[in-house]
């Protein structure tokens, strides 16, 4: 499948939970340091990857997530601290549908709740996490126990009220929105933790990726030591994603420009595949929930690739 060329540097990519041919890509001008942003919505067609619609923003975009309630609603994380809500079905002048402006620094991560489906999270460089509902005028709650930037937030796939967060303070935290404080803090790495995700088949297992180049597996019931440590990236690990279709598979992307596919339960070499199709930092990664083995990536080289596991993304 041919690549799609973006106008700006890619930061985040997310498959639609409703349409197997649709994905969203968050991009930033000048590597996200200064300048504008553009939220793309792309379609996979027999003619290749084509732009369906795009939305321009005054500041760079670092992540995006789809609504789990409405196939036309998309949310973007902005460098100006705002959370932008887009409606693909609305006329251009009505977008953004909303702009939530409570964070005081860059919003770096978004995740929509797949169990409750009416709320989503934002994680920010102001060290806080916020809980949102589109029907509310402002955030429902702020979680502020991290001591440094929050790089990733991730809902538990089986529990409507539980989520995890990864921070530059070197901790993973587990939260229950019904509780006043985080329920667990894991000093998971010696350097900043940039990414985390839950196993879709075991709601006690979590994966983390760090500036220390490693990927670690954790069981929240016995968090003193990692279950497994995966080594193979040569620079910071930016994103980690469990497969929605296979309990043992993890995908990762890194500032070493590569993407890796791992079998964390393998008795010896866990690294199944290394993809080196990007020529700049690989920072955006997703696995389709609707199509087994379909992957997407974006990078600072202004490209988006969509491919099937086991194939060369460039072909």
C-alpha positions as CSV (number, residue, x, y, z in Angstrom):
1,X,0.0,0.0,0.0
2,X,1.5,3.4,-1.0
3,X,2.5,6.0,1.6
4,X,0.7,9.2,2.3
5,X,2.8,12.4,2.4
6,X,1.7,14.9,5.0
7,X,2.5,18.7,4.9
8,X,3.9,18.6,8.5
9,X,5.8,16.2,10.8
10,X,3.7,13.3,11.9
11,X,3.0,12.8,15.7
12,X,0.0,10.5,16.2
13,X,-2.0,8.1,14.2
14,X,-5.3,6.3,15.2
15,X,-7.5,3.9,13.3
16,X,-11.3,4.5,13.4
17,X,-13.1,2.1,15.7
18,X,-16.1,2.2,13.3
19,X,-14.6,2.1,9.7
20,X,-11.8,-0.2,8.8
21,X,-10.6,2.0,6.0
22,X,-10.4,5.3,8.0
23,X,-7.6,6.7,10.2
24,X,-6.6,10.0,11.7
25,X,-3.2,11.6,11.8
26,X,-2.1,14.5,14.0
27,X,0.8,16.6,12.6
28,X,2.9,19.6,13.6
29,X,5.0,22.1,11.7
30,X,8.7,22.4,12.4
31,X,8.9,19.2,14.4
32,X,6.3,20.5,16.9
33,X,8.7,23.1,18.3
34,X,6.9,26.2,16.8
35,X,4.2,26.7,14.2
36,X,0.9,25.3,13.0
37,X,-0.7,21.9,13.1
38,X,-3.0,19.9,10.9
39,X,-5.4,17.1,11.8
40,X,-5.8,14.7,8.9
41,X,-8.5,12.1,8.3
42,X,-7.4,9.6,5.7
43,X,-9.2,6.8,3.8
44,X,-7.6,3.6,2.6
45,X,-8.8,3.2,-1.0
46,X,-7.9,0.9,-3.9
47,X,-6.0,3.9,-5.3
48,X,-4.0,4.2,-2.1
49,X,-4.2,6.4,1.0
50,X,-6.3,9.5,0.3
51,X,-7.2,12.6,2.3
52,X,-10.8,12.7,3.3
53,X,-10.7,16.0,5.2
54,X,-8.2,18.0,7.2
55,X,-8.4,20.7,9.9
56,X,-5.7,23.4,10.4
57,X,-4.8,24.6,13.9
58,X,-2.6,27.5,15.1
59,X,-0.4,25.2,17.2
60,X,1.1,21.8,16.6
61,X,-0.9,18.6,17.3
62,X,0.7,15.8,19.2
63,X,-2.0,13.1,19.4
64,X,-5.6,12.3,18.4
65,X,-8.3,9.9,19.3
66,X,-11.7,8.9,17.9
67,X,-15.0,9.0,19.7
68,X,-16.3,5.6,20.6
69,X,-19.9,6.9,20.4
70,X,-20.0,8.8,17.1
71,X,-17.9,7.8,14.0
72,X,-17.7,11.5,12.9
73,X,-16.2,12.9,16.1
74,X,-12.4,13.2,16.5
75,X,-10.3,14.9,19.2
76,X,-6.9,16.5,18.9
77,X,-4.2,17.2,21.5
78,X,-2.7,20.7,20.9
79,X,0.6,22.3,21.8
80,X,-1.3,25.4,23.1
81,X,-2.8,23.3,25.9
82,X,-6.2,23.0,24.2
83,X,-8.2,19.9,23.3
84,X,-9.9,20.3,20.0
85,X,-13.1,18.5,19.0
86,X,-13.9,18.0,15.3
87,X,-17.1,16.9,13.6
88,X,-16.5,15.4,10.2
89,X,-20.2,15.7,9.3
90,X,-20.4,19.4,10.2
91,X,-19.7,22.2,7.7
92,X,-16.2,23.7,7.9
93,X,-17.2,26.9,9.6
94,X,-18.6,24.9,12.6
95,X,-15.2,23.3,13.3
96,X,-13.8,22.9,15.8
97,X,-17.0,21.8,17.5
98,X,-15.4,22.6,20.9
99,X,-12.0,23.7,22.2
100,X,-11.4,22.7,25.8
101,X,-8.7,25.1,27.2
102,X,-7.8,24.1,30.7
103,X,-4.3,22.7,30.4
104,X,-1.5,25.2,30.9
105,X,1.0,23.4,28.7
106,X,1.1,21.1,25.7
107,X,-1.5,18.3,25.6
108,X,0.5,15.2,24.6
109,X,-1.8,12.2,24.9
110,X,-5.5,11.4,24.4
111,X,-7.5,8.2,25.0
112,X,-11.2,7.5,24.7
113,X,-12.9,5.1,27.1
114,X,-13.9,2.0,25.2
115,X,-16.1,0.7,28.0
116,X,-18.1,3.7,29.0
117,X,-17.7,5.3,25.6
118,X,-18.8,8.8,26.7
119,X,-15.6,10.1,28.3
120,X,-12.0,10.5,27.4
121,X,-8.7,11.5,29.0
122,X,-6.0,14.0,28.2
123,X,-2.4,14.0,29.5
124,X,-0.3,17.1,29.5
125,X,3.1,18.6,30.0
126,X,1.5,20.6,32.9
127,X,1.9,17.3,34.8
128,X,-1.8,16.7,35.0
129,X,-4.5,14.4,33.5
130,X,-8.0,15.5,32.9
131,X,-11.2,13.6,32.4
132,X,-13.7,15.0,29.8
133,X,-17.2,14.4,28.4
134,X,-18.3,16.2,25.3
135,X,-21.6,17.1,27.0
136,X,-19.9,18.9,29.9
137,X,-18.7,22.6,29.6
138,X,-15.3,21.8,31.3
139,X,-13.3,18.8,32.6
140,X,-15.0,16.4,35.0
141,X,-11.9,15.9,37.1
142,X,-8.2,16.7,37.2
143,X,-5.6,14.1,38.4
144,X,-2.4,15.9,39.5
145,X,0.0,13.5,41.3
146,X,2.7,13.3,38.7
147,X,5.8,15.4,39.3
148,X,6.7,15.9,35.6
149,X,5.2,15.8,32.1
150,X,2.5,13.2,31.4
151,X,3.3,11.6,28.1
152,X,0.7,8.9,27.8
153,X,-2.7,8.0,29.3
154,X,-4.4,4.7,28.6
155,X,-7.8,3.4,29.7
156,X,-8.1,-0.2,31.0
157,X,-9.9,-2.2,28.2
158,X,-12.0,-4.1,30.7
159,X,-12.9,-1.6,33.5
160,X,-14.7,1.7,32.8
161,X,-13.1,3.5,35.7
162,X,-9.5,2.5,35.6
163,X,-6.6,4.0,33.6
164,X,-2.8,4.1,33.6
165,X,-0.5,7.0,33.0
166,X,3.2,7.3,32.0
167,X,5.3,10.2,33.1
168,X,8.6,11.9,32.9
169,X,8.9,11.5,36.7
170,X,9.8,7.8,35.9
171,X,6.6,6.4,37.3
172,X,3.6,4.5,36.0
173,X,0.5,5.3,37.9
174,X,-2.8,3.4,38.0
175,X,-5.9,5.4,38.7
176,X,-9.5,4.6,39.6
177,X,-11.8,7.6,38.9
178,X,-13.9,6.6,41.9
179,X,-11.0,7.0,44.2
180,X,-9.5,10.3,45.4
181,X,-5.9,9.4,44.7
182,X,-4.0,7.1,42.4
183,X,-4.2,3.4,43.5
184,X,-0.7,2.4,42.5
185,X,2.6,4.1,41.6
186,X,5.3,1.9,39.9
187,X,8.9,3.3,39.7
188,X,9.1,1.5,36.4
189,X,12.2,3.0,34.7
190,X,15.2,5.0,35.7
191,X,14.6,7.5,32.9
192,X,11.4,9.2,31.6
193,X,8.5,6.9,30.7
194,X,7.0,8.0,27.4
195,X,4.5,5.3,26.8
196,X,2.2,2.7,28.3
197,X,-0.7,0.4,27.2
198,X,-2.9,-2.4,28.7
199,X,-3.1,-5.9,27.5
200,X,-6.5,-6.4,25.8
201,X,-6.7,-10.0,27.1
202,X,-5.4,-9.6,30.6
203,X,-6.6,-6.5,32.4
204,X,-3.8,-6.8,35.0
205,X,-0.9,-6.6,32.5
206,X,0.6,-3.3,31.4
207,X,3.5,-2.4,29.1
208,X,5.8,0.6,29.4
209,X,8.4,2.2,27.1
210,X,11.1,4.6,28.2
211,X,13.9,6.9,27.3
212,X,16.2,4.1,28.7
213,X,15.4,2.3,25.4
214,X,13.7,-0.6,27.1
215,X,10.1,-2.0,27.1
216,X,8.9,-3.5,30.3
217,X,5.9,-5.7,31.1
218,X,4.1,-5.3,34.5
219,X,1.5,-7.3,36.4
220,X,-0.2,-4.7,38.6
221,X,-0.9,-7.5,41.2
222,X,2.8,-7.9,41.8
223,X,4.5,-4.7,40.6
224,X,7.8,-4.9,42.4
225,X,9.6,-6.4,39.4
226,X,8.8,-6.4,35.7
227,X,7.5,-9.6,34.2
228,X,9.7,-9.2,31.2
229,X,12.2,-6.6,29.8
230,X,12.4,-6.3,26.0
231,X,15.6,-4.8,24.6
232,X,16.3,-4.0,20.9
233,X,15.6,-0.3,20.4
234,X,18.7,1.9,20.3
235,X,17.0,5.2,21.3
236,X,14.0,6.2,23.4
237,X,10.8,4.2,23.0
238,X,8.0,6.6,22.1
239,X,4.9,4.4,21.9
240,X,4.0,0.9,22.8
241,X,0.7,-0.9,21.8
242,X,-0.7,-4.3,22.6
243,X,-2.3,-6.1,19.7
244,X,-6.1,-6.0,19.9
245,X,-6.1,-9.5,18.3
246,X,-3.3,-11.4,20.0
247,X,-2.6,-11.4,23.7
248,X,1.2,-11.9,23.3
249,X,1.9,-9.3,20.6
250,X,3.3,-5.8,21.3
251,X,4.2,-3.1,18.7
252,X,6.6,-0.3,19.5
253,X,8.1,2.7,17.8
254,X,11.2,4.7,18.7
255,X,13.4,7.7,18.1
256,X,15.8,5.2,16.5
257,X,13.4,5.5,13.5
258,X,12.3,1.8,13.7
259,X,9.1,0.0,14.6
260,X,9.3,-3.4,16.3
261,X,6.9,-6.2,16.7
262,X,7.4,-8.4,19.8
263,X,6.1,-11.7,21.2
264,X,6.7,-11.0,24.9
265,X,5.9,-14.6,25.9
266,X,8.5,-16.0,23.5
267,X,11.0,-18.3,25.4
268,X,14.0,-16.8,23.7
269,X,14.1,-14.0,21.2
270,X,11.0,-11.9,21.6
271,X,11.7,-9.6,18.6
272,X,9.6,-10.9,15.7
273,X,10.1,-8.1,13.2
274,X,11.8,-4.8,12.8
275,X,10.5,-2.2,10.3
276,X,12.9,0.5,9.1
277,X,10.7,2.4,6.6
278,X,10.9,5.8,8.3
279,X,13.8,8.2,7.9
280,X,13.2,10.3,10.9
281,X,11.9,9.8,14.5
282,X,9.0,7.2,14.4
283,X,6.6,8.6,17.0
284,X,3.1,7.6,15.9
285,X,1.8,4.0,15.9
286,X,-1.5,2.2,16.0
287,X,-3.0,-1.3,15.4
288,X,-6.4,-1.7,13.9
289,X,-9.1,-3.2,16.1
290,X,-11.2,-4.1,13.1
291,X,-8.6,-5.7,10.8
292,X,-6.2,-8.3,12.4
293,X,-2.6,-7.4,11.7
294,X,-3.2,-4.0,10.1
295,X,-0.7,-1.4,11.4
296,X,-0.2,2.3,10.8
297,X,2.8,4.6,11.6
298,X,3.7,8.2,11.2
299,X,7.0,10.0,11.8
300,X,8.9,13.3,11.6
301,X,9.7,12.4,7.9
302,X,6.2,13.6,7.0
303,X,4.9,10.2,6.0
304,X,2.1,7.9,7.0
305,X,2.3,4.1,6.3
306,X,-0.4,1.5,6.5
307,X,0.5,-2.1,6.1
308,X,-0.2,-5.7,7.1
309,X,2.1,-7.4,9.7
310,X,4.8,-9.5,8.0
311,X,4.8,-7.3,4.8
312,X,7.2,-4.6,3.8
313,X,5.4,-1.2,4.5
314,X,7.1,0.3,1.4
315,X,5.5,-2.3,-1.0
